[in-house]
Amino acid sequence: MLKNKKDDDIIYHRLRWDYMNNNVLVSTAMLSAFWEKERKDTFDLLSPFVEYSIAKTTNVGELLQIQDLQNYLKTEFGYEEIPINAITLILNRLSPKILKRENKQYRLMESLDSKINKFEDERVRYKERAEKVASVLTDYLNARLSAKFNREKALNALIDFFAINGMYVISDITALELLKSKDNELVYCIAQFVVNEYEQDSLVFHYIVSMVKGFFVSTAISLQPQNADVTKSKFKELKCYVDTPVIISALGMTTETEAAAAKELLTMLREKGAKLYCFRHTYREIDSILEAYKYSLKYGTLSNHTLESWDEKEYTVSDVERQQSLLKNKIKSIGINIVEAPDCTKNTDKYPLDYIDFKSYIGEKISYAKEDALDRDIKSIASILLMRDGCSSDCIEECRFIFVTSNISLVKRSNEYLIKSNIVRGDSVMPINTDIELSSIVWLKCYASHEDYPRNKLIEYAFAALEPTEEILNVFRDKVDKIRADGGITEEEAAIIKTDHFSRRKLAETARGNPRRVDENTVYEIKAELKDRLVGDVRREKDAEIEEYRVREELMLKDHQRVSKDYQKKSEECMKISEEKKKFEDRARDCIIRSVKAHGKKVEKRTRMVCKILFYTLLAAFIVVSIVADVINSGGNVCNGFVVFSLILGTLAAIDGAISKLNYVSRIANKIAYKASAKAMDKEKEKSKQEFNDVINFDDFITK
């Protein structure tokens, strides 16, 4: 906030755009670009425009003519009015380096050519973008409307669309309401154009988004021109009271785009410390809307309040009843507390509002379908004034209480009355603001994390404009009732035609924003298409069932084939494993048999050798002993019997060894060796069985 009021008085005037000058589209896009690059305070954002105007209206060494600057800014950039005080403050920031202040006048001391060249390059770039938008939009409108458009007229139509939806601020509420009362066919086509470009994610759509972002920046400046550093200033106990349409959208009862934008606004407010509330009468209004929607489902009537999300989900009466039972908790779940409104019927010195007169004024300016709707709006605004207790602020961060609504006409007419009645100063924050106005300020504060919010609002408004207006719905309802009364359609058919969400969509496409396009043929066409649709739905359901059955059968067949294939593969793998196992077992068995036999042969050979060695050793021992004994006893004449026995035995052994047929010694040795070999082989086989029985089947293990 500006601290030095002596440099220039607080800027109480609002920054406005010249509605008839489509240069504003270039200027706002540039304003958005300056903000995205620098994110400076609001006066620094305006400085490049002022510097350029100085260079174009003043030579170096000359005194500046502030009135000339103001006029140039209007002609070249579309600024309807930049307050003199704002221009003066910017000039003070440019001195003494560029400007020299002389008796409250300013002399240009330095050329601005380098800055101007950069500015012009930027301006040319954004002019080319605007021309691209104008060219594509012109072709689009000329292909769909009888009236012929040039590029200027097309851009003006785009500005009208922005203004109607509150993205472009028109100070004259009468002019705004005249715009809204015009033939809406053009608005419908503009919305359709925006949606088409959005769905294509085209460069044109991105150019339009940059324009919208510029309007958001300019709106923030307009609302708080005295608060130069709006991005850093924080909310101080700000309590925002939220109106019915915003809550309904945030609860997800309307379209996806509306729900996303409403939730994002509430999120940004909470992030910056604002407290969210709604009045008890607002809660009751929401509940009454749900009750009316339930009634329309039950009795086939057309509700004044449609809930697109529920239409798409084909909610039943029981579904709505369940949502009604959860309504309080759902409102609390989005961070909004429900509170009672104070008694506003009595005025005080701090609250000099004539409640009855205020209500009468708004009732005359705005057409309400029901008296209680007017009562709720008046009560909400009056409650904010009462809670403020006479306090006012020129900054929203310090205004303490504020009512937020999407009803632009209510905001404009209410503020008009309050200023004219001297209840609220024109330079202070009004008790009621549009969601766009509030979001433009909080968006600058949350830019880093919510950069795309203006884009989301643009998409929301574009889709909303494609819905049939209340006037179109009323005309359609009357046509349906007349045809039903004449017997052209049944009671049941009339109920379906009036409540089916397809009918609503088809009605919007047929009317294209113009209620004069709705006639009895429209009803019959929608009836026929509904019938075709219902028949088609049945056929599609049946086809879907058949297709589902076919797909299921196909999947089952594929599963069977896959299982069979897997089974075959597994079988082949098992067979292969079995064969490999058998080969392994055979190899192992052969190896073991060879090993056992080899061990047996070894034992046999060793045993045979041992037996022969032992036998011949014993024989030799006998002979030696007999000879020694004979020598010892040689003095005697008696033949030693032992000697004789030994000789006989040796002779027999010699004969047995010489005659192969006899060979009794070898036979005995072999017999002993065979028995030893067999016993050794049995032990080795048992050992192998213990080691390899889990792997190899030894049932057929026979050692020959």
Secondary structure, DSSP 8 states (H G I E B T S, - for coil): ----TTTS----S--EE-TT-TTHHHHHHHHHHHHHHH---HHHHHHHHHHHHHHHH--TTSB--HHHHHHHHHHHH-EEE--HHHHHHHHHHHTTTTEEEETTEEEE-S--HHHHHHHHHHHHHHHHHHHHHHHHHHHHHHTT-SS---HHHHHHHHHHHHHHTTSS--S-HHHHHHHHHS-THHHHHHHHHHHHHHHHT-HHHHHHHHHHHHHHHHHHHHH-TT-TTTTT---SS-EEEE-HHHHHHHTT-S-HHHHHHHHHHHHHHHHTT-EEEEEHHHHHHHHHHHHHHHHHHHH----SS--HHHHHHT--HHHHHHHHHTHHHHHHHTTEEEE-----SS--SS----HHHHHHHHHHHS--SSHHHHHHHHHHHHHHHHHHTT---SSGGG--EEEEES-HHHHHHHHHHHHHTTSS-TTS--SEEEHHHHHHHHHHHTTTT-TTHHHHHHHHHHHHHTS--HHHHHHHHHHHHHHHHTTSS-HHHHHHHHH-HHHHHHHHHHHTT-GGG--HHHHHHHHHHHHHHHHHHHHHHHHHHHHHHHHHHHHHHHHHHHHHHHHHHHHHHHHHHHHHHHHHHHHHHHHHHHHHHHHHHHHHHHHHHHHHHHHHHHHHHHHHHHHHHHHHTTTSSS--HHHHHHHHHHHHHHHHHH-TTT-HHHHHHHHHHHHHHHHHHHHHHHHHHHHHTTTS--TT----
